[in-house]
């Protein structure tokens, strides 16, 4: 969230800025997100210790992949909001959440433990 910098909101608020502004907002949004996620992956051991969650480090790389996929979805969502395509956006979000629930519960039931949440998060972002 720290790397958001209001870029998706900029895309929504400035619909007449043109393709170049949308490209640059998208580029910097993805770049800052990849940087932030890279830092989280690099310091995953220290982050787990700080949060008193010693097993957290093994899940962070997968959650970083899901987070990066989510960054692409956020830009797509902003463009749909700008064009007032709320029905399409709502359907995509609902299907993504349904995918998350089905994958997470199914994998947890099969004994995947904490990885069920990781794969559910990747499935949600990937399906949207």
Backbone as XML, in Angstrom:
<?xml version="1.0"?>
<chain id="A" units="angstrom">
  <residue number="1" name="UNK">
    <atom name="N" x="0.815" y="-1.194" z="0.000"/>
    <atom name="CA" x="0.000" y="0.000" z="0.000"/>
    <atom name="C" x="0.859" y="1.258" z="0.000"/>
  </residue>
  <residue number="2" name="UNK">
    <atom name="N" x="2.044" y="1.168" z="0.597"/>
    <atom name="CA" x="2.919" y="2.343" z="0.620"/>
    <atom name="C" x="3.374" y="2.733" z="-0.785"/>
  </residue>
  <residue number="3" name="UNK">
    <atom name="N" x="3.451" y="1.767" z="-1.662"/>
    <atom name="CA" x="3.928" y="2.046" z="-3.021"/>
    <atom name="C" x="2.800" y="2.427" z="-3.972"/>
  </residue>
  <residue number="4" name="UNK">
    <atom name="N" x="1.587" y="2.562" z="-3.470"/>
    <atom name="CA" x="0.428" y="2.896" z="-4.303"/>
    <atom name="C" x="0.560" y="4.289" z="-4.911"/>
  </residue>
  <residue number="5" name="UNK">
    <atom name="N" x="0.892" y="5.276" z="-4.094"/>
    <atom name="CA" x="1.121" y="6.667" z="-4.518"/>
    <atom name="C" x="-0.077" y="7.308" z="-5.224"/>
  </residue>
  <residue number="6" name="UNK">
    <atom name="N" x="-1.254" y="6.743" z="-5.103"/>
    <atom name="CA" x="-2.442" y="7.348" z="-5.705"/>
    <atom name="C" x="-2.527" y="7.224" z="-7.214"/>
  </residue>
  <residue number="7" name="UNK">
    <atom name="N" x="-1.717" y="6.379" z="-7.812"/>
    <atom name="CA" x="-1.707" y="6.284" z="-9.274"/>
    <atom name="C" x="-2.998" y="5.700" z="-9.851"/>
  </residue>
  <residue number="8" name="UNK">
    <atom name="N" x="-3.604" y="4.664" z="-9.259"/>
    <atom name="CA" x="-4.890" y="4.208" z="-9.804"/>
    <atom name="C" x="-5.973" y="5.282" z="-9.693"/>
  </residue>
  <residue number="9" name="UNK">
    <atom name="N" x="-5.970" y="6.027" z="-8.586"/>
    <atom name="CA" x="-6.951" y="7.094" z="-8.431"/>
    <atom name="C" x="-6.717" y="8.193" z="-9.462"/>
  </residue>
  <residue number="10" name="UNK">
    <atom name="N" x="-5.481" y="8.420" z="-9.805"/>
    <atom name="CA" x="-5.156" y="9.403" z="-10.839"/>
    <atom name="C" x="-5.774" y="8.986" z="-12.169"/>
  </residue>
  <residue number="11" name="UNK">
    <atom name="N" x="-5.671" y="7.701" z="-12.492"/>
    <atom name="CA" x="-6.255" y="7.216" z="-13.748"/>
    <atom name="C" x="-7.766" y="7.424" z="-13.773"/>
  </residue>
  <residue number="12" name="UNK">
    <atom name="N" x="-8.416" y="7.245" z="-12.624"/>
    <atom name="CA" x="-9.859" y="7.433" z="-12.560"/>
    <atom name="C" x="-10.218" y="8.912" z="-12.640"/>
  </residue>
  <residue number="13" name="UNK">
    <atom name="N" x="-9.480" y="9.739" z="-11.921"/>
    <atom name="CA" x="-9.825" y="11.162" z="-11.807"/>
    <atom name="C" x="-9.486" y="11.975" z="-13.053"/>
  </residue>
  <residue number="14" name="UNK">
    <atom name="N" x="-8.569" y="11.503" z="-13.870"/>
    <atom name="CA" x="-8.126" y="12.250" z="-15.051"/>
    <atom name="C" x="-8.383" y="11.446" z="-16.328"/>
  </residue>
  <residue number="15" name="UNK">
    <atom name="N" x="-9.637" y="11.260" z="-16.712"/>
    <atom name="CA" x="-9.933" y="10.430" z="-17.878"/>
    <atom name="C" x="-9.484" y="11.043" z="-19.202"/>
  </residue>
  <residue number="16" name="UNK">
    <atom name="N" x="-9.252" y="12.339" z="-19.243"/>
    <atom name="CA" x="-8.893" y="13.000" z="-20.497"/>
    <atom name="C" x="-7.387" y="13.177" z="-20.674"/>
  </residue>
  <residue number="17" name="UNK">
    <atom name="N" x="-6.612" y="12.582" z="-19.816"/>
    <atom name="CA" x="-5.156" y="12.747" z="-19.885"/>
    <atom name="C" x="-4.519" y="11.991" z="-21.052"/>
  </residue>
  <residue number="18" name="UNK">
    <atom name="N" x="-5.185" y="11.012" z="-21.583"/>
    <atom name="CA" x="-4.659" y="10.307" z="-22.748"/>
    <atom name="C" x="-3.905" y="9.038" z="-22.394"/>
  </residue>
  <residue number="19" name="UNK">
    <atom name="N" x="-3.485" y="8.362" z="-23.450"/>
    <atom name="CA" x="-2.829" y="7.057" z="-23.307"/>
    <atom name="C" x="-1.444" y="7.166" z="-22.689"/>
  </residue>
  <residue number="20" name="UNK">
    <atom name="N" x="-0.740" y="8.254" z="-22.977"/>
    <atom name="CA" x="0.620" y="8.398" z="-22.435"/>
    <atom name="C" x="0.590" y="8.495" z="-20.916"/>
  </residue>
  <residue number="21" name="UNK">
    <atom name="N" x="-0.344" y="9.245" z="-20.378"/>
    <atom name="CA" x="-0.454" y="9.371" z="-18.917"/>
    <atom name="C" x="-0.849" y="8.036" z="-18.301"/>
  </residue>
  <residue number="22" name="UNK">
    <atom name="N" x="-1.751" y="7.315" z="-18.958"/>
    <atom name="CA" x="-2.156" y="5.995" z="-18.453"/>
    <atom name="C" x="-0.978" y="5.029" z="-18.488"/>
  </residue>
  <residue number="23" name="UNK">
    <atom name="N" x="-0.195" y="5.082" z="-19.555"/>
    <atom name="CA" x="0.974" y="4.216" z="-19.643"/>
    <atom name="C" x="1.962" y="4.515" z="-18.525"/>
  </residue>
  <residue number="24" name="UNK">
    <atom name="N" x="2.266" y="5.776" z="-18.314"/>
    <atom name="CA" x="3.251" y="6.137" z="-17.293"/>
    <atom name="C" x="2.748" y="5.824" z="-15.887"/>
  </residue>
  <residue number="25" name="UNK">
    <atom name="N" x="1.473" y="6.069" z="-15.627"/>
    <atom name="CA" x="0.912" y="5.727" z="-14.318"/>
    <atom name="C" x="0.991" y="4.219" z="-14.089"/>
  </residue>
  <residue number="26" name="UNK">
    <atom name="N" x="0.660" y="3.443" z="-15.113"/>
    <atom name="CA" x="0.737" y="1.988" z="-15.016"/>
    <atom name="C" x="2.163" y="1.531" z="-14.801"/>
  </residue>
  <residue number="27" name="UNK">
    <atom name="N" x="3.091" y="2.077" z="-15.574"/>
    <atom name="CA" x="4.494" y="1.690" z="-15.467"/>
    <atom name="C" x="5.037" y="1.936" z="-14.063"/>
  </residue>
  <residue number="28" name="UNK">
    <atom name="N" x="4.817" y="3.127" z="-13.545"/>
    <atom name="CA" x="5.349" y="3.452" z="-12.225"/>
    <atom name="C" x="4.619" y="2.704" z="-11.118"/>
  </residue>
  <residue number="29" name="UNK">
    <atom name="N" x="3.335" y="2.456" z="-11.289"/>
    <atom name="CA" x="2.583" y="1.681" z="-10.308"/>
    <atom name="C" x="3.149" y="0.264" z="-10.220"/>
  </residue>
  <residue number="30" name="UNK">
    <atom name="N" x="3.410" y="-0.361" z="-11.368"/>
    <atom name="CA" x="3.966" y="-1.715" z="-11.380"/>
    <atom name="C" x="5.409" y="-1.730" z="-10.882"/>
  </residue>
  <residue number="31" name="UNK">
    <atom name="N" x="6.193" y="-0.729" z="-11.274"/>
    <atom name="CA" x="7.587" y="-0.656" z="-10.841"/>
    <atom name="C" x="7.694" y="-0.501" z="-9.328"/>
  </residue>
  <residue number="32" name="UNK">
    <atom name="N" x="6.920" y="0.424" z="-8.767"/>
    <atom name="CA" x="6.955" y="0.632" z="-7.322"/>
    <atom name="C" x="6.429" y="-0.593" z="-6.578"/>
  </residue>
  <residue number="33" name="UNK">
    <atom name="N" x="5.428" y="-1.242" z="-7.127"/>
    <atom name="CA" x="4.914" y="-2.463" z="-6.514"/>
    <atom name="C" x="5.942" y="-3.582" z="-6.521"/>
  </residue>
  <residue number="34" name="UNK">
    <atom name="N" x="6.618" y="-3.770" z="-7.650"/>
    <atom name="CA" x="7.648" y="-4.807" z="-7.734"/>
    <atom name="C" x="8.793" y="-4.509" z="-6.770"/>
  </residue>
  <residue number="35" name="UNK">
    <atom name="N" x="9.142" y="-3.248" z="-6.651"/>
    <atom name="CA" x="10.196" y="-2.859" z="-5.705"/>
    <atom name="C" x="9.782" y="-3.172" z="-4.268"/>
  </residue>
  <residue number="36" name="UNK">
    <atom name="N" x="8.581" y="-2.779" z="-3.894"/>
    <atom name="CA" x="8.091" y="-3.042" z="-2.541"/>
    <atom name="C" x="7.986" y="-4.527" z="-2.244"/>
  </residue>
  <residue number="37" name="UNK">
    <atom name="N" x="7.481" y="-5.281" z="-3.195"/>
    <atom name="CA" x="7.370" y="-6.728" z="-3.003"/>
    <atom name="C" x="8.744" y="-7.384" z="-2.961"/>
  </residue>
  <residue number="38" name="UNK">
    <atom name="N" x="9.682" y="-6.868" z="-3.763"/>
    <atom name="CA" x="11.053" y="-7.385" z="-3.721"/>
    <atom name="C" x="11.701" y="-7.167" z="-2.365"/>
  </residue>
  <residue number="39" name="UNK">
    <atom name="N" x="11.447" y="-6.024" z="-1.778"/>
    <atom name="CA" x="11.981" y="-5.740" z="-0.436"/>
    <atom name="C" x="11.369" y="-6.695" z="0.582"/>
  </residue>
  <residue number="40" name="UNK">
    <atom name="N" x="10.068" y="-6.938" z="0.475"/>
    <atom name="CA" x="9.401" y="-7.865" z="1.392"/>
    <atom name="C" x="9.976" y="-9.273" z="1.264"/>
  </residue>
  <residue number="41" name="UNK">
    <atom name="N" x="10.249" y="-9.697" z="0.029"/>
    <atom name="CA" x="10.827" y="-11.029" z="-0.182"/>
    <atom name="C" x="12.250" y="-11.080" z="0.357"/>
  </residue>
  <residue number="42" name="UNK">
    <atom name="N" x="13.018" y="-10.019" z="0.118"/>
    <atom name="CA" x="14.419" y="-10.003" z="0.571"/>
    <atom name="C" x="14.525" y="-10.036" z="2.089"/>
  </residue>
  <residue number="43" name="UNK">
    <atom name="N" x="13.612" y="-9.389" z="2.769"/>
    <atom name="CA" x="13.665" y="-9.310" z="4.226"/>
    <atom name="C" x="12.582" y="-10.162" z="4.894"/>
  </residue>
  <residue number="44" name="UNK">
    <atom name="N" x="12.190" y="-11.235" z="4.243"/>
    <atom name="CA" x="11.093" y="-12.046" z="4.762"/>
    <atom name="C" x="11.412" y="-12.698" z="6.101"/>
  </residue>
  <residue number="45" name="UNK">
    <atom name="N" x="12.650" y="-13.081" z="6.309"/>
    <atom name="CA" x="13.033" y="-13.675" z="7.596"/>
    <atom name="C" x="12.915" y="-12.679" z="8.729"/>
  </residue>
  <residue number="46" name="UNK">
    <atom name="N" x="13.435" y="-11.490" z="8.513"/>
    <atom name="CA" x="13.366" y="-10.439" z="9.528"/>
    <atom name="C" x="11.920" y="-10.004" z="9.760"/>
  </residue>
  <residue number="47" name="UNK">
    <atom name="N" x="11.137" y="-9.973" z="8.697"/>
    <atom name="CA" x="9.735" y="-9.594" z="8.823"/>
    <atom name="C" x="8.972" y="-10.620" z="9.658"/>
  </residue>
  <residue number="48" name="UNK">
    <atom name="N" x="9.235" y="-11.892" z="9.421"/>
    <atom name="CA" x="8.600" y="-12.951" z="10.205"/>
    <atom name="C" x="8.991" y="-12.876" z="11.673"/>
  </residue>
  <residue number="49" name="UNK">
    <atom name="N" x="10.268" y="-12.600" z="11.941"/>
    <atom name="CA" x="10.726" y="-12.467" z="13.330"/>
    <atom name="C" x="10.096" y="-11.251" z="14.004"/>
  </residue>
  <residue number="50" name="UNK">
    <atom name="N" x="10.005" y="-10.142" z="13.273"/>
    <atom name="CA" x="9.435" y="-8.925" z="13.833"/>
    <atom name="C" x="7.953" y="-9.115" z="14.189"/>
  </residue>
  <residue number="51" name="UNK">
    <atom name="N" x="7.243" y="-9.871" z="13.359"/>
    <atom name="CA" x="5.824" y="-10.115" z="13.596"/>
    <atom name="C" x="5.582" y="-11.343" z="14.473"/>
  </residue>
  <residue number="52" name="UNK">
    <atom name="N" x="6.675" y="-11.939" z="14.967"/>
    <atom name="CA" x="6.612" y="-13.154" z="15.791"/>
    <atom name="C" x="5.856" y="-14.277" z="15.077"/>
  </residue>
  <residue number="53" name="UNK">
    <atom name="N" x="6.127" y="-14.403" z="13.796"/>
    <atom name="CA" x="5.534" y="-15.455" z="12.965"/>
    <atom name="C" x="6.675" y="-16.152" z="12.227"/>
  </residue>
  <residue number="54" name="UNK">
    <atom name="N" x="7.350" y="-17.106" z="12.876"/>
    <atom name="CA" x="8.545" y="-17.706" z="12.291"/>
    <atom name="C" x="8.312" y="-18.440" z="10.969"/>
  </residue>
  <residue number="55" name="UNK">
    <atom name="N" x="7.103" y="-18.912" z="10.704"/>
    <atom name="CA" x="6.817" y="-19.633" z="9.459"/>
    <atom name="C" x="6.388" y="-18.715" z="8.321"/>
  </residue>
  <residue number="56" name="UNK">
    <atom name="N" x="6.287" y="-17.433" z="8.598"/>
    <atom name="CA" x="5.831" y="-16.476" z="7.593"/>
    <atom name="C" x="6.752" y="-16.436" z="6.374"/>
  </residue>
  <residue number="57" name="UNK">
    <atom name="N" x="8.045" y="-16.588" z="6.600"/>
    <atom name="CA" x="9.028" y="-16.439" z="5.527"/>
    <atom name="C" x="8.777" y="-17.391" z="4.353"/>
  </residue>
  <residue number="58" name="UNK">
    <atom name="N" x="8.262" y="-18.558" z="4.625"/>
    <atom name="CA" x="8.058" y="-19.519" z="3.530"/>
    <atom name="C" x="6.886" y="-19.150" z="2.630"/>
  </residue>
  <residue number="59" name="UNK">
    <atom name="N" x="5.965" y="-18.321" z="3.131"/>
    <atom name="CA" x="4.781" y="-17.950" z="2.353"/>
    <atom name="C" x="4.938" y="-16.639" z="1.588"/>
  </residue>
  <residue number="60" name="UNK">
    <atom name="N" x="5.875" y="-15.815" z="1.977"/>
    <atom name="CA" x="6.002" y="-14.484" z="1.377"/>
    <atom name="C" x="6.294" y="-14.511" z="-0.124"/>
  </residue>
  <residue number="61" name="UNK">
    <atom name="N" x="7.164" y="-15.377" z="-0.644"/>
    <atom name="CA" x="7.376" y="-15.359" z="-2.104"/>
    <atom name="C" x="6.090" y="-15.608" z="-2.903"/>
  </residue>
  <residue number="62" name="UNK">
    <atom name="N" x="5.288" y="-16.572" z="-2.487"/>
    <atom name="CA" x="4.027" y="-16.834" z="-3.188"/>
    <atom name="C" x="3.048" y="-15.683" z="-3.053"/>
  </residue>
  <residue number="63" name="UNK">
    <atom name="N" x="3.000" y="-15.094" z="-1.868"/>
    <atom name="CA" x="2.120" y="-13.940" z="-1.677"/>
    <atom name="C" x="2.611" y="-12.738" z="-2.470"/>
  </residue>
  <residue number="64" name="UNK">
    <atom name="N" x="3.922" y="-12.640" z="-2.684"/>
    <atom name="CA" x="4.463" y="-11.565" z="-3.513"/>
    <atom name="C" x="4.039" y="-11.742" z="-4.970"/>
  </residue>
  <residue number="65" name="UNK">
    <atom name="N" x="4.020" y="-12.973" z="-5.452"/>
    <atom name="CA" x="3.532" y="-13.241" z="-6.810"/>
    <atom name="C" x="2.067" y="-12.836" z="-6.922"/>
  </residue>
  <residue number="66" name="UNK">
    <atom name="N" x="1.268" y="-13.210" z="-5.910"/>
    <atom name="CA" x="-0.145" y="-12.820" z="-5.911"/>
    <atom name="C" x="-0.286" y="-11.305" z="-5.858"/>
  </residue>
  <residue number="67" name="UNK">
    <atom name="N" x="0.555" y="-10.650" z="-5.072"/>
    <atom name="CA" x="0.515" y="-9.195" z="-4.973"/>
    <atom name="C" x="0.855" y="-8.517" z="-6.281"/>
  </residue>
  <residue number="68" name="UNK">
    <atom name="N" x="1.838" y="-9.057" z="-7.001"/>
    <atom name="CA" x="2.205" y="-8.481" z="-8.296"/>
    <atom name="C" x="1.077" y="-8.672" z="-9.314"/>
  </residue>
  <residue number="69" name="UNK">
    <atom name="N" x="0.456" y="-9.844" z="-9.300"/>
    <atom name="CA" x="-0.705" y="-10.062" z="-10.182"/>
    <atom name="C" x="-1.816" y="-9.086" z="-9.827"/>
  </residue>
  <residue number="70" name="UNK">
    <atom name="N" x="-1.998" y="-8.845" z="-8.541"/>
    <atom name="CA" x="-3.042" y="-7.920" z="-8.090"/>
    <atom name="C" x="-2.772" y="-6.499" z="-8.569"/>
  </residue>
  <residue number="71" name="UNK">
    <atom name="N" x="-1.503" y="-6.137" z="-8.694"/>
    <atom name="CA" x="-1.160" y="-4.793" z="-9.194"/>
    <atom name="C" x="-1.700" y="-4.595" z="-10.612"/>
  </residue>
  <residue number="72" name="UNK">
    <atom name="N" x="-1.611" y="-5.620" z="-11.441"/>
    <atom name="CA" x="-2.160" y="-5.515" z="-12.797"/>
    <atom name="C" x="-3.678" y="-5.356" z="-12.747"/>
  </residue>
  <residue number="73" name="UNK">
    <atom name="N" x="-4.316" y="-6.067" z="-11.833"/>
    <atom name="CA" x="-5.765" y="-6.024" z="-11.715"/>
    <atom name="C" x="-6.235" y="-4.648" z="-11.243"/>
  </residue>
  <residue number="74" name="UNK">
    <atom name="N" x="-5.495" y="-4.021" z="-10.354"/>
    <atom name="CA" x="-5.879" y="-2.708" z="-9.830"/>
    <atom name="C" x="-5.937" y="-1.685" z="-10.966"/>
  </residue>
  <residue number="75" name="UNK">
    <atom name="N" x="-4.979" y="-1.731" z="-11.860"/>
    <atom name="CA" x="-4.981" y="-0.810" z="-12.998"/>
    <atom name="C" x="-6.177" y="-1.083" z="-13.897"/>
  </residue>
  <residue number="76" name="UNK">
    <atom name="N" x="-6.439" y="-2.342" z="-14.161"/>
    <atom name="CA" x="-7.605" y="-2.707" z="-14.973"/>
    <atom name="C" x="-8.889" y="-2.214" z="-14.310"/>
  </residue>
  <residue number="77" name="UNK">
    <atom name="N" x="-8.990" y="-2.385" z="-12.991"/>
    <atom name="CA" x="-10.167" y="-1.912" z="-12.260"/>
    <atom name="C" x="-10.330" y="-0.401" z="-12.378"/>
  </residue>
  <residue number="78" name="UNK">
    <atom name="N" x="-9.230" y="0.324" z="-12.254"/>
    <atom name="CA" x="-9.288" y="1.790" z="-12.342"/>
    <atom name="C" x="-9.783" y="2.233" z="-13.717"/>
  </residue>
  <residue number="79" name="UNK">
    <atom name="N" x="-9.329" y="1.566" z="-14.743"/>
    <atom name="CA" x="-9.766" y="1.923" z="-16.102"/>
    <atom name="C" x="-11.246" y="1.613" z="-16.284"/>
  </residue>
  <residue number="80" name="UNK">
    <atom name="N" x="-11.714" y="0.501" z="-15.714"/>
    <atom name="CA" x="-13.138" y="0.180" z="-15.807"/>
    <atom name="C" x="-13.993" y="1.174" z="-15.027"/>
  </residue>
  <residue number="81" name="UNK">
    <atom name="N" x="-13.512" y="1.607" z="-13.870"/>
    <atom name="CA" x="-14.246" y="2.620" z="-13.105"/>
    <atom name="C" x="-14.290" y="3.920" z="-13.891"/>
  </residue>
  <residue number="82" name="UNK">
    <atom name="N" x="-13.174" y="4.284" z="-14.517"/>
    <atom name="CA" x="-13.130" y="5.514" z="-15.307"/>
    <atom name="C" x="-14.176" y="5.502" z="-16.413"/>
  </residue>
  <residue number="83" name="UNK">
    <atom name="N" x="-14.389" y="4.332" z="-17.017"/>
    <atom name="CA" x="-15.368" y="4.205" z="-18.099"/>
    <atom name="C" x="-16.749" y="3.776" z="-17.592"/>
  </residue>
  <residue number="84" name="UNK">
    <atom name="N" x="-16.904" y="3.773" z="-16.276"/>
    <atom name="CA" x="-18.167" y="3.449" z="-15.608"/>
    <atom name="C" x="-18.711" y="2.079" z="-16.002"/>
  </residue>
  <residue number="85" name="UNK">
    <atom name="N" x="-17.852" y="1.098" z="-16.052"/>
    <atom name="CA" x="-18.250" y="-0.284" z="-16.342"/>
    <atom name="C" x="-18.367" y="-1.055" z="-15.022"/>
  </residue>
  <residue number="86" name="UNK">
    <atom name="N" x="-19.288" y="-0.634" z="-14.194"/>
    <atom name="CA" x="-19.410" y="-1.181" z="-12.846"/>
    <atom name="C" x="-19.930" y="-2.614" z="-12.839"/>
  </residue>
  <residue number="87" name="UNK">
    <atom name="N" x="-20.792" y="-2.954" z="-13.771"/>
    <atom name="CA" x="-21.327" y="-4.307" z="-13.815"/>
    <atom name="C" x="-20.218" y="-5.312" z="-14.124"/>
  </residue>
  <residue number="88" name="UNK">
    <atom name="N" x="-19.415" y="-5.013" z="-15.109"/>
    <atom name="CA" x="-18.305" y="-5.886" z="-15.476"/>
    <atom name="C" x="-17.297" y="-5.991" z="-14.328"/>
  </residue>
  <residue number="89" name="UNK">
    <atom name="N" x="-16.991" y="-4.869" z="-13.718"/>
    <atom name="CA" x="-16.044" y="-4.844" z="-12.609"/>
    <atom name="C" x="-16.560" y="-5.664" z="-11.429"/>
  </residue>
  <residue number="90" name="UNK">
    <atom name="N" x="-17.827" y="-5.507" z="-11.106"/>
    <atom name="CA" x="-18.419" y="-6.255" z="-9.987"/>
    <atom name="C" x="-18.408" y="-7.754" z="-10.259"/>
  </residue>
  <residue number="91" name="UNK">
    <atom name="N" x="-18.702" y="-8.133" z="-11.477"/>
    <atom name="CA" x="-18.693" y="-9.545" z="-11.838"/>
    <atom name="C" x="-17.291" y="-10.122" z="-11.722"/>
  </residue>
  <residue number="92" name="UNK">
    <atom name="N" x="-16.301" y="-9.399" z="-12.223"/>
    <atom name="CA" x="-14.914" y="-9.871" z="-12.132"/>
    <atom name="C" x="-14.458" y="-10.009" z="-10.684"/>
  </residue>
  <residue number="93" name="UNK">
    <atom name="N" x="-14.782" y="-9.015" z="-9.869"/>
    <atom name="CA" x="-14.391" y="-9.076" z="-8.452"/>
    <atom name="C" x="-15.092" y="-10.230" z="-7.742"/>
  </residue>
  <residue number="94" name="UNK">
    <atom name="N" x="-16.371" y="-10.419" z="-8.023"/>
    <atom name="CA" x="-17.124" y="-11.507" z="-7.384"/>
    <atom name="C" x="-16.564" y="-12.864" z="-7.777"/>
  </residue>
  <residue number="95" name="UNK">
    <atom name="N" x="-16.275" y="-13.029" z="-9.053"/>
    <atom name="CA" x="-15.710" y="-14.302" z="-9.501"/>
    <atom name="C" x="-14.329" y="-14.538" z="-8.899"/>
  </residue>
  <residue number="96" name="UNK">
    <atom name="N" x="-13.543" y="-13.477" z="-8.755"/>
    <atom name="CA" x="-12.229" y="-13.603" z="-8.124"/>
    <atom name="C" x="-12.338" y="-14.040" z="-6.676"/>
  </residue>
  <residue number="97" name="UNK">
    <atom name="N" x="-13.283" y="-13.463" z="-5.950"/>
    <atom name="CA" x="-13.473" y="-13.838" z="-4.545"/>
    <atom name="C" x="-14.009" y="-15.263" z="-4.425"/>
  </residue>
  <residue number="98" name="UNK">
    <atom name="N" x="-14.878" y="-15.651" z="-5.339"/>
    <atom name="CA" x="-15.381" y="-17.021" z="-5.349"/>
    <atom name="C" x="-14.243" y="-17.996" z="-5.629"/>
  </residue>
  <residue number="99" name="UNK">
    <atom name="N" x="-13.384" y="-17.641" z="-6.574"/>
    <atom name="CA" x="-12.227" y="-18.481" z="-6.891"/>
    <atom name="C" x="-11.315" y="-18.619" z="-5.671"/>
  </residue>
  <residue number="100" name="UNK">
    <atom name="N" x="-11.089" y="-17.510" z="-4.969"/>
    <atom name="CA" x="-10.256" y="-17.535" z="-3.760"/>
    <atom name="C" x="-10.840" y="-18.496" z="-2.730"/>
  </residue>
  <residue number="101" name="UNK">
    <atom name="N" x="-12.143" y="-18.385" z="-2.490"/>
    <atom name="CA" x="-12.782" y="-19.232" z="-1.481"/>
    <atom name="C" x="-12.709" y="-20.706" z="-1.857"/>
  </residue>
  <residue number="102" name="UNK">
    <atom name="N" x="-13.015" y="-21.015" z="-3.102"/>
    <atom name="CA" x="-13.029" y="-22.412" z="-3.543"/>
    <atom name="C" x="-11.625" y="-23.012" z="-3.467"/>
  </residue>
  <residue number="103" name="UNK">
    <atom name="N" x="-10.636" y="-22.300" z="-3.993"/>
    <atom name="CA" x="-9.262" y="-22.822" z="-4.004"/>
    <atom name="C" x="-8.707" y="-22.935" z="-2.586"/>
  </residue>
  <residue number="104" name="UNK">
    <atom name="N" x="-8.913" y="-21.910" z="-1.769"/>
    <atom name="CA" x="-8.364" y="-21.928" z="-0.419"/>
    <atom name="C" x="-8.987" y="-23.030" z="0.427"/>
  </residue>
  <residue number="105" name="UNK">
    <atom name="N" x="-10.294" y="-23.122" z="0.426"/>
    <atom name="CA" x="-10.956" y="-24.157" z="1.231"/>
    <atom name="C" x="-10.633" y="-25.550" z="0.688"/>
  </residue>
  <residue number="106" name="UNK">
    <atom name="N" x="-10.642" y="-25.685" z="-0.630"/>
    <atom name="CA" x="-10.320" y="-26.983" z="-1.226"/>
    <atom name="C" x="-8.915" y="-27.448" z="-0.891"/>
  </residue>
  <residue number="107" name="UNK">
    <atom name="N" x="-7.951" y="-26.553" z="-0.990"/>
    <atom name="CA" x="-6.573" y="-26.935" z="-0.684"/>
    <atom name="C" x="-6.353" y="-27.140" z="0.814"/>
  </residue>
  <residue number="108" name="UNK">
    <atom name="N" x="-7.022" y="-26.353" z="1.638"/>
    <atom name="CA" x="-6.918" y="-26.559" z="3.090"/>
    <atom name="C" x="-7.494" y="-27.919" z="3.466"/>
  </residue>
  <residue number="109" name="UNK">
    <atom name="N" x="-8.587" y="-28.278" z="2.828"/>
    <atom name="CA" x="-9.208" y="-29.573" z="3.073"/>
    <atom name="C" x="-8.279" y="-30.719" z="2.658"/>
  </residue>
  <residue number="110" name="UNK">
    <atom name="N" x="-7.496" y="-30.467" z="1.610"/>
    <atom name="CA" x="-6.553" y="-31.489" z="1.122"/>
    <atom name="C" x="-5.237" y="-31.491" z="1.903"/>
  </residue>
  <residue number="111" name="UNK">
    <atom name="N" x="-5.097" y="-30.597" z="2.897"/>
    <atom name="CA" x="-3.926" y="-30.628" z="3.760"/>
    <atom name="C" x="-2.779" y="-29.722" z="3.340"/>
  </residue>
  <residue number="112" name="UNK">
    <atom name="N" x="-3.040" y="-28.676" z="2.571"/>
    <atom name="CA" x="-1.979" y="-27.788" z="2.114"/>
    <atom name="C" x="-1.561" y="-26.763" z="3.165"/>
  </residue>
  <residue number="113" name="UNK">
    <atom name="N" x="-2.265" y="-26.666" z="4.259"/>
    <atom name="CA" x="-1.907" y="-25.737" z="5.329"/>
    <atom name="C" x="-1.937" y="-24.291" z="4.866"/>
  </residue>
  <residue number="114" name="UNK">
    <atom name="N" x="-0.900" y="-23.536" z="5.256"/>
    <atom name="CA" x="-0.815" y="-22.126" z="4.914"/>
    <atom name="C" x="-0.677" y="-21.865" z="3.426"/>
  </residue>
  <residue number="115" name="UNK">
    <atom name="N" x="-0.199" y="-22.851" z="2.679"/>
    <atom name="CA" x="-0.075" y="-22.660" z="1.234"/>
    <atom name="C" x="-1.435" y="-22.562" z="0.549"/>
  </residue>
  <residue number="116" name="UNK">
    <atom name="N" x="-2.481" y="-23.019" z="1.216"/>
    <atom name="CA" x="-3.825" y="-22.888" z="0.648"/>
    <atom name="C" x="-4.164" y="-21.417" z="0.447"/>
  </residue>
  <residue number="117" name="UNK">
    <atom name="N" x="-3.776" y="-20.576" z="1.395"/>
    <atom name="CA" x="-4.033" y="-19.135" z="1.275"/>
    <atom name="C" x="-3.197" y="-18.534" z="0.151"/>
  </residue>
  <residue number="118" name="UNK">
    <atom name="N" x="-1.948" y="-18.981" z="0.040"/>
    <atom name="CA" x="-1.072" y="-18.480" z="-1.026"/>
    <atom name="C" x="-1.667" y="-18.812" z="-2.390"/>
  </residue>
  <residue number="119" name="UNK">
    <atom name="N" x="-2.027" y="-20.069" z="-2.603"/>
    <atom name="CA" x="-2.568" y="-20.477" z="-3.897"/>
    <atom name="C" x="-3.935" y="-19.868" z="-4.156"/>
  </residue>
  <residue number="120" name="UNK">
    <atom name="N" x="-4.719" y="-19.682" z="-3.100"/>
    <atom name="CA" x="-6.006" y="-19.014" z="-3.249"/>
    <atom name="C" x="-5.828" y="-17.564" z="-3.686"/>
  </residue>
  <residue number="121" name="UNK">
    <atom name="N" x="-4.822" y="-16.893" z="-3.130"/>
    <atom name="CA" x="-4.548" y="-15.501" z="-3.503"/>
    <atom name="C" x="-4.082" y="-15.404" z="-4.940"/>
  </residue>
  <residue number="122" name="UNK">
    <atom name="N" x="-3.242" y="-16.328" z="-5.358"/>
    <atom name="CA" x="-2.780" y="-16.337" z="-6.754"/>
    <atom name="C" x="-3.955" y="-16.633" z="-7.692"/>
  </residue>
  <residue number="123" name="UNK">
    <atom name="N" x="-4.814" y="-17.562" z="-7.297"/>
    <atom name="CA" x="-5.975" y="-17.890" z="-8.130"/>
    <atom name="C" x="-6.917" y="-16.696" z="-8.255"/>
  </residue>
  <residue number="124" name="UNK">
    <atom name="N" x="-7.125" y="-15.964" z="-7.159"/>
    <atom name="CA" x="-8.010" y="-14.801" z="-7.202"/>
    <atom name="C" x="-7.477" y="-13.759" z="-8.178"/>
  </residue>
  <residue number="125" name="UNK">
    <atom name="N" x="-6.201" y="-13.420" z="-8.039"/>
    <atom name="CA" x="-5.625" y="-12.392" z="-8.913"/>
    <atom name="C" x="-5.553" y="-12.875" z="-10.356"/>
  </residue>
  <residue number="126" name="UNK">
    <atom name="N" x="-5.188" y="-14.122" z="-10.541"/>
    <atom name="CA" x="-5.069" y="-14.664" z="-11.889"/>
    <atom name="C" x="-6.404" y="-14.779" z="-12.608"/>
  </residue>
  <residue number="127" name="UNK">
    <atom name="N" x="-7.452" y="-15.084" z="-11.859"/>
    <atom name="CA" x="-8.751" y="-15.237" z="-12.484"/>
    <atom name="C" x="-9.373" y="-13.900" z="-12.867"/>
  </residue>
  <residue number="128" name="UNK">
    <atom name="N" x="-8.953" y="-12.842" z="-12.212"/>
    <atom name="CA" x="-9.514" y="-11.524" z="-12.517"/>
    <atom name="C" x="-8.815" y="-10.919" z="-13.700"/>
  </residue>
</chain>
